[in-house]
Every structure is written in structure tokens, then in C-alpha cells.
């Protein structure tokens, strides 16, 4: 599934990244990968802008404006008669 805005607000400052890999663990859509001990954005178009990566990065290397992607997921699920399902951390 591709999300509204295609992760356009997602940024990663690789100079701050320590390669811990928490972003890989918390991202529900495999947006990140580790290359040469640093996180990289591997698939920006799958980013639903939930903000889990930003909230869990221990060094603040990731920034994303949350909301749009989560809203798209919720609307899509509601149309199918389902709830959010906890795939994102909507507030």
C-alpha cells in the first residue's frame, strides 16, 4: 500500500545516525535499511508518516510530520468496516 504524500515529510540526518536500528524495528512498512552501519531511507513511498521512527530514534536523526498517512490508513480501514488495528501510533 502506498500512502498519501508518499513520506514526503520524512527526513534522516545520517550524520547523527549511530546505526542502532530501532527505526527498522518500529517501522510497520520497512521504510528503512542499514547500510554501512547507518540507517537509510530504502522505500520512502511506503512511509505512512506515523512517527514511530522519530519517537524511537535515540539520537533524533529522524524527522517526520505525523498525521496524513495515519489518517489515510484509518479512512481505508473504516471503509472496509475495520478499526485502525494498532498499525500506527495515531494520537
KAMO-V390222 format. One line per field, one symbol per residue. ss: DSSP state (H for helix, E for strand, C for the rest). phi: phi as a letter, one per 30 degrees, with the letter a starting at -180 (. if undefined). burial: b if it has 9 or more other ideal C-beta (glycine too) atoms within 8 Angstrom, else e. A space follows every 50 residues. Layout:
BEGIN
ss: ???
phi: ???
burial: ???
END
This chain:
BEGIN
ss: CCCHHHHCCCEECCCCCCCCCHHHHHCCCCCEEEECCEEEECCHHHCCCC CHHHHHCCCCCEECCCCHHHHHHHHHHHHCCCCCCCCCCCC
phi: .cceihidddbbcddcdcidideddcddbhdcbcbhibdbdcbedcdchd jddddcddcidcbaddkddddddddedddcicceiidbcdc
burial: eebebbbebbebbbeebeeeebbbebbebbbbebeeebbbbebbebbbbb bbbbebbeeebbbbebebbbbbbbebbbeeeeebeeebeee
END
